[in-house]
Amino acid sequence: MYRYFYVDKEVANNKDKKADKRVGEAAPAEAPPDRGERAGLLEPLLVSDTSRHRAALSDLALELTAESTRLRTALPESIASALATLVRAMNCYYSNLIEGHDTHPVDIERALADDFSAEPKQRNLQLEAKAHIEVQKWIDEGGLVGRATTESGVREIHERFCAHLPPELLIVEDNETGEELDMIPGAYRVRDVIVGRHVAVSPGAVPRFMQRFEEGYAKLGKTDRILCAASAHHRLLWIHPFFDGNGRVARLMSHALLLEALDTGGLWSVARGLARAESEYKKLLQACDLPRRNDLDGRGNLSEETLAEFTRFVLETCIDQVTFMRGLMEPERLRDRVMIWAEEETRGGRLPGKAKELLSAILYRGEVQRGDVAEIVGASARTARRVVSELTDIGVVQSASPRAPVQLRFPAELAGRWMPGLFPDKK
């Protein structure tokens, strides 16, 4: 059996010394081993209607729907769009943090602007974060609609993520033998793996388990589509279809499921909640690997009780994150925080005069037409253009073109002031 992980900088720097141990995934010497496991071992794929936990889970799904809709409808579209861009970086940060990779959203924003660290390891982590952001942006723009739990959809998430990684992050290594493999984006693994104490299905069995995975999550009602954001999350990790990147793929898949089922607009992130409760998250995931305990524990091979507990945890985590974001985006409180910052920056000479009046108007209206800026700041058209230009350079406003409306932007560097608690300040 093999235990794989991304190699670190030292391993990457010494990869040429181990060239004789490298093998490629694309052309194995023989067909992947297949122990003939039945795809039914994946059951149950959902908490059944007859489960004693089902009513409570359905209530949580209904509460999550109401809270998510409340957040989405409370924000002007332009503010929501700007917030979703910041949340995308936050989601990437927390998802990578779960994997042990700490790339702050400020560094992620810099990577998106092609401003990379000179230090190789940090640069690679920025490239990894940029790859994650690109995949989530593709999902948020509808690239995965209706396909989140399909074989093609899951493989495309992995392929898109891995295709933009530097070569060093596409090496997986057996930590017992030192053998290295080049991971192929979107390709299923061709060797056995152990994940913690879980022996994943044989590589030859992965395609039929993924086919069962797709069939089991097709044509679900709305409540089941919300619940399967948790159950499909575990079942994909249980199959462990890829050598590496399964955790990120599972979290991006769950993001896509919730985005579609709840029309979230990308305004909140379950990854933040999972990272803040990482120990419980991983403990409950591991518990879902347990076989059915007795006749009261569902009718499948795996425990329905533990799947219900993990589903409850995920739904409650989602509700907590929506509530947190709604509190941050409460209009008067958000306006107060931005205006206090603007007043301090104006006094310090770091903002142009009258800039805070324009920011205040954007917060009230959602966006400001170019022709209205001069009146709002009480100055000439030339001065109005200068104010907009300086605020754009600072990164607190944006517009699609020189004639387009001026909208608010949420830069990661100011998140600690404008949206405290969203993520830790950069050290």
Secondary structure, DSSP 8 states (H G I E B T S, - for coil): -B-EEE--HHHHHTGGGGGGGEEESSS-SS--------GGGG--SS--TTSTTHHHHHHHHHHHHHHHHHHHHHS-HHHHHHHHHHHHHHHHHHHHHHTT----HHHHHHHHTT---SSHHHHHHHHHHHHHHHHHHHHHTTTTTTTTTSHHHHHHHHHHHHHTS-GGGGEEEETTT--EEE--TT----S-BEETTEE---GGGHHHHHHHHHHHTSS--HHHHHHHHHHHHHHHHHH--SSS-HHHHHHHHHHHHHHHHHT-TT---HHHHHHHTHHHHHHHHHHTTSB--STTS-SSSB-HHHHHHHHHHHHHHHHHHHHHHHHHT-HHHHHHHHHHHHHHHHHTTSS-TTHHHHHHHHHHHSEE-HHHHHHHHTS-HHHHHHHHHHHHHHTSEE-SSTTS-EEE---GGGHHHHSTTSS----
